[in-house]
Structures are given as structure tokens and as C-alpha cells.
């Protein structure tokens, strides 16, 4: 928005939608019935530098509108994921990644690319942020999960028994659901201040590094054909050049 197309979201949608539909039509002419996924890019241009901004409220709104268009066309939709302009696992990274991925999920996107691990307009990748974004994805999955309104979930008999002054903590209804009812993060902390002061490490990026090390140490190499493994190693080495 503002460089290769109009600066407004509406104007950007016109030109990007036309280009995308043209590509879809071409694909169907070449190979009728070929599967397709609809998705439009709509990122602002930094008016100070001319640079590409990948995580912004404008981009998030663009994603919501694009998803609505895909539903109108009855075509599966893909969007960007947990994106950020930051290059560290800081508040900015969490804020922008949450905004981008939550908007996509609530809009009804079918496929979300780059859902974990990217920094700086996708110019960098971090295993630590990948782990943090896993928590974000699980939190959003819980957010999207329909609320249960069954007889057991309403717990009317228990409410009649205990009312507002009883304690529900030791009841079997609580015990049977205590490990599944709430989202339990792997990385985020939930503790009191005095315990937090005793924690080591405290910072999220350091805790993510610690968790990453544990995962790598627990890794078990799967059985793989030696020739296939050799080809994979050669492929990776060639891509590094």
C-alpha cells in the first residue's frame, strides 16, 4: 500500500484482487479444476523510509477483508501469520504477532503462513520466537474453541449444593476437568511476584532458549534411508551457498 499500489486499503484491494483473480483464471485455463487458494498481500509502505511494513493494523484489517472476499468467491483463503517488525522477543513482537494471527483466526482464514518464528518483516527467523508463537497459536486455538453448554458444563447440581460461598476446588467436577478446561502455556509465566523474583531466567527469550535446549537434547533421530538422508544433506548445503 502506497508504493506498488494505492495507499488506501480499498484501492489496494482493487488492484491486488484483480491481479489475483487473473492468476486464478489463468491457472484454470491451463489446467481446469486445479486446486487453488486465494490470498492477497496488503502491507503498508513506511512513508519515512519507503520500506516494507509486514505487521500493522492496516495489514490486519486487509486480512479480514480478504477473508470475506474469499468466502464470497467460495475459495479457501490463506493469510500471513504471527508477524512482527521486531528483531527480538520483546513486547513489540508479542503485540504485533498477536494482532496479526488473532485477526486471521477470527476472520476465518483456512491457511496461515509464517505462523511461528519470524522477525523483521520475515527477514529473520528465530527458534526462540517459534516456541513463543507455539503458545500464541495454542492460546488462539483455545479462544476459537466453542464454549461447551452441556448439562455437565452448567453444573447446576453443584451450584445448588455450594452456591456462592462454597469452595469448588476440591469437587470431582473440578478435578476431572482441571487438566483440560483451561489453556496451560509452556512458556508464559503464571506466578506471584516473589516467585518471579526467584526465577532464573526471567526473560522470555532466555526461557525459550532453555526450552529449546531441552527439546534438542530429547530429540531422537528417526529411521531414514541413508541415500535419502545424503540427498537431504546435499540439498541443504547447496541452499546455504
C-alpha positions as CSV (number, residue, x, y, z in Angstrom):
1,X,0.0,0.0,0.0
2,X,1.5,3.3,-1.1
3,X,4.3,2.0,-3.4
4,X,3.2,-0.7,-5.9
5,X,-0.5,0.2,-5.3
6,X,-2.8,2.9,-3.9
7,X,-2.1,3.9,-0.3
8,X,-5.6,3.2,0.8
9,X,-6.8,-0.2,1.8
10,X,-9.8,0.0,-0.5
11,X,-7.6,1.0,-3.5
12,X,-5.0,-1.7,-2.7
13,X,-7.8,-4.3,-2.6
14,X,-9.0,-3.4,-6.0
15,X,-5.6,-3.8,-7.7
16,X,-4.4,-6.9,-5.7
17,X,-7.8,-8.6,-6.1
18,X,-7.8,-8.1,-9.9
19,X,-4.3,-9.5,-10.2
20,X,-5.1,-12.5,-8.0
21,X,-8.3,-13.3,-9.9
22,X,-6.4,-13.0,-13.2
23,X,-3.9,-15.5,-11.9
24,X,-6.7,-17.9,-10.8
25,X,-8.4,-17.7,-14.2
26,X,-5.1,-18.4,-15.9
27,X,-4.4,-21.4,-13.7
28,X,-7.9,-22.8,-14.6
29,X,-7.4,-22.2,-18.3
30,X,-4.1,-24.0,-18.2
31,X,-5.3,-26.9,-16.0
32,X,-9.1,-26.8,-15.5
33,X,-10.1,-27.8,-11.9
34,X,-6.6,-27.3,-10.5
35,X,-6.9,-26.7,-6.7
36,X,-6.3,-23.0,-5.7
37,X,-6.0,-21.0,-2.6
38,X,-7.0,-17.3,-2.5
39,X,-4.8,-14.7,-0.7
40,X,-3.8,-11.1,-1.2
41,X,-0.9,-9.2,0.2
42,X,-1.6,-5.8,1.6
43,X,1.2,-4.3,3.6
44,X,1.8,-0.6,4.1
45,X,4.9,1.2,2.9
46,X,6.9,3.1,5.6
47,X,6.4,6.7,4.5
48,X,9.7,7.7,6.3
49,X,11.9,5.2,4.5
50,X,10.0,3.5,1.7
51,X,10.4,0.2,3.4
52,X,8.0,-2.7,3.7
53,X,5.9,-3.0,6.8
54,X,4.7,-6.5,7.4
55,X,2.9,-6.2,10.8
56,X,0.4,-3.4,11.2
57,X,-3.2,-2.8,12.0
58,X,-3.8,-1.9,8.3
59,X,-2.4,-5.2,7.2
60,X,-4.6,-7.0,9.8
61,X,-7.7,-5.2,8.5
62,X,-6.7,-6.1,5.0
63,X,-6.5,-9.8,6.0
64,X,-10.1,-9.6,7.5
65,X,-11.5,-8.1,4.2
66,X,-9.6,-10.6,2.1
67,X,-11.0,-13.5,4.1
68,X,-14.5,-12.1,3.5
69,X,-13.8,-11.9,-0.3
70,X,-12.6,-15.5,-0.3
71,X,-15.9,-16.5,1.4
72,X,-17.8,-14.6,-1.3
73,X,-15.9,-16.4,-4.0
74,X,-16.1,-19.7,-2.1
75,X,-12.4,-20.3,-2.4
76,X,-10.1,-21.4,0.5
77,X,-8.1,-18.4,1.9
78,X,-4.6,-18.1,3.2
79,X,-3.1,-15.3,5.1
80,X,0.1,-14.3,6.9
81,X,0.7,-15.4,10.5
82,X,2.4,-14.2,13.6
83,X,4.4,-11.4,12.0
84,X,6.4,-8.6,13.6
85,X,8.7,-5.8,12.7
86,X,10.8,-6.5,15.8
87,X,14.1,-8.4,15.8
88,X,13.9,-9.7,19.4
89,X,11.4,-11.5,21.6
90,X,10.1,-8.2,23.2
91,X,6.7,-6.6,23.8
92,X,6.6,-5.3,20.2
93,X,7.0,-8.9,18.9
94,X,4.2,-10.2,21.1
95,X,1.8,-7.3,20.4
96,X,2.2,-7.4,16.6
97,X,2.2,-11.2,16.3
98,X,-0.9,-11.5,18.5
99,X,-2.7,-8.8,16.5
100,X,-1.9,-10.4,13.1
101,X,-2.6,-14.0,14.0
102,X,-5.7,-13.4,16.1
103,X,-7.3,-11.3,13.3
104,X,-6.6,-14.0,10.8
105,X,-8.1,-16.7,13.0
106,X,-11.2,-14.7,13.9
107,X,-11.7,-13.8,10.3
108,X,-11.9,-17.5,9.3
109,X,-8.6,-17.9,7.4
110,X,-8.0,-21.5,6.3
111,X,-4.2,-21.5,6.0
112,X,-1.9,-19.2,7.9
113,X,1.6,-19.0,6.6
114,X,4.5,-18.0,8.8
115,X,2.5,-18.8,12.0
116,X,5.7,-19.3,14.1
117,X,9.2,-17.9,14.3
118,X,9.5,-14.8,12.1
119,X,11.2,-11.5,12.8
120,X,11.6,-8.2,11.0
121,X,9.1,-8.4,8.1
122,X,10.1,-12.1,7.6
123,X,13.7,-11.2,7.1
124,X,14.8,-13.3,10.0
125,X,13.8,-16.5,11.8
126,X,14.2,-17.4,15.5
127,X,13.7,-20.8,17.1
128,X,13.0,-19.0,20.4
129,X,10.2,-17.0,18.8
130,X,9.0,-20.2,17.2
131,X,8.5,-21.6,20.6
132,X,6.8,-18.5,21.9
133,X,4.5,-18.4,18.9
134,X,3.5,-22.0,19.6
135,X,2.0,-20.8,22.9
136,X,0.3,-18.0,20.9
137,X,-1.2,-20.5,18.4
138,X,-2.5,-22.7,21.2
139,X,-4.0,-19.7,23.0
140,X,-5.8,-18.6,19.9
141,X,-6.9,-22.2,19.3
142,X,-8.5,-22.2,22.7
143,X,-10.0,-18.8,22.0
144,X,-11.6,-20.2,18.9
145,X,-12.9,-23.3,20.6
146,X,-16.7,-23.3,21.0
147,X,-17.9,-22.9,24.6
148,X,-19.5,-26.1,26.0
149,X,-23.1,-25.7,27.1
150,X,-23.8,-29.3,28.2
151,X,-25.7,-30.3,31.3
152,X,-22.4,-31.3,32.9
153,X,-20.8,-27.9,31.9
154,X,-23.6,-25.9,33.5
155,X,-23.0,-27.8,36.8
156,X,-26.4,-26.8,38.2
157,X,-26.5,-29.5,40.8
158,X,-23.1,-28.4,42.1
159,X,-24.1,-24.8,42.1
160,X,-27.3,-25.6,44.1
161,X,-25.1,-27.5,46.6
162,X,-22.4,-24.9,47.1
163,X,-23.9,-21.7,45.9
164,X,-21.6,-18.6,46.0
165,X,-20.0,-19.2,49.4
166,X,-18.8,-22.8,48.9
167,X,-15.4,-23.9,47.5
168,X,-15.4,-25.7,44.2
169,X,-11.7,-26.5,44.2
170,X,-11.9,-30.0,45.8
171,X,-15.1,-31.1,44.0
172,X,-14.8,-34.0,41.5
173,X,-16.3,-31.8,38.8
174,X,-13.2,-29.6,39.1
175,X,-10.8,-32.5,39.4
176,X,-12.0,-34.2,36.2
177,X,-11.6,-31.0,34.2
178,X,-8.6,-29.4,35.8
179,X,-6.1,-30.5,33.1
180,X,-8.3,-29.9,30.1
181,X,-10.6,-26.9,30.8
182,X,-8.0,-24.2,30.7
183,X,-5.2,-23.3,28.3
184,X,-1.8,-24.2,30.0
185,X,1.1,-22.4,28.3
186,X,4.6,-23.9,28.0
187,X,6.5,-20.7,28.1
188,X,4.4,-17.9,29.6
189,X,4.7,-17.5,33.4
190,X,1.8,-17.5,35.9
191,X,3.2,-16.9,39.3
192,X,3.3,-14.3,42.1
193,X,5.9,-11.6,42.2
194,X,8.1,-13.1,44.9
195,X,8.3,-16.3,43.0
196,X,9.1,-14.4,39.8
197,X,12.0,-12.7,41.6
198,X,13.4,-16.1,42.4
199,X,13.1,-17.4,38.8
200,X,16.1,-17.9,36.7
201,X,15.9,-17.0,33.9
202,X,13.1,-14.4,34.0
203,X,13.1,-13.1,30.4
204,X,11.0,-14.8,27.8
205,X,13.8,-15.2,25.2
206,X,16.0,-16.8,27.8
207,X,13.3,-19.2,28.9
208,X,12.6,-20.0,25.3
209,X,16.3,-20.8,24.8
210,X,16.2,-23.1,27.8
211,X,13.2,-24.9,26.4
212,X,14.8,-25.2,23.0
213,X,17.9,-26.8,24.5
214,X,15.7,-29.4,26.3
215,X,13.9,-30.2,23.1
216,X,17.1,-30.6,21.2
217,X,18.6,-32.9,23.9
218,X,15.4,-35.0,23.8
219,X,15.4,-35.4,20.0
220,X,15.6,-38.9,18.7
221,X,16.7,-39.3,15.1
222,X,14.0,-41.2,13.1
223,X,14.9,-44.2,10.9
224,X,15.7,-42.9,7.4
225,X,17.1,-44.4,4.3
226,X,20.9,-43.5,4.1
227,X,20.6,-42.4,0.4
228,X,17.6,-40.2,1.2
229,X,19.5,-38.7,4.1
230,X,22.5,-38.0,1.9
231,X,20.3,-36.3,-0.7
232,X,18.7,-34.1,2.0
233,X,22.1,-33.1,3.4
234,X,23.3,-32.2,0.0
235,X,20.2,-30.2,-0.7
236,X,20.6,-28.2,2.5
237,X,24.2,-27.5,1.9
238,X,23.5,-26.3,-1.7
239,X,20.8,-23.9,-0.4
240,X,23.3,-22.4,2.0
241,X,25.6,-21.3,-0.8
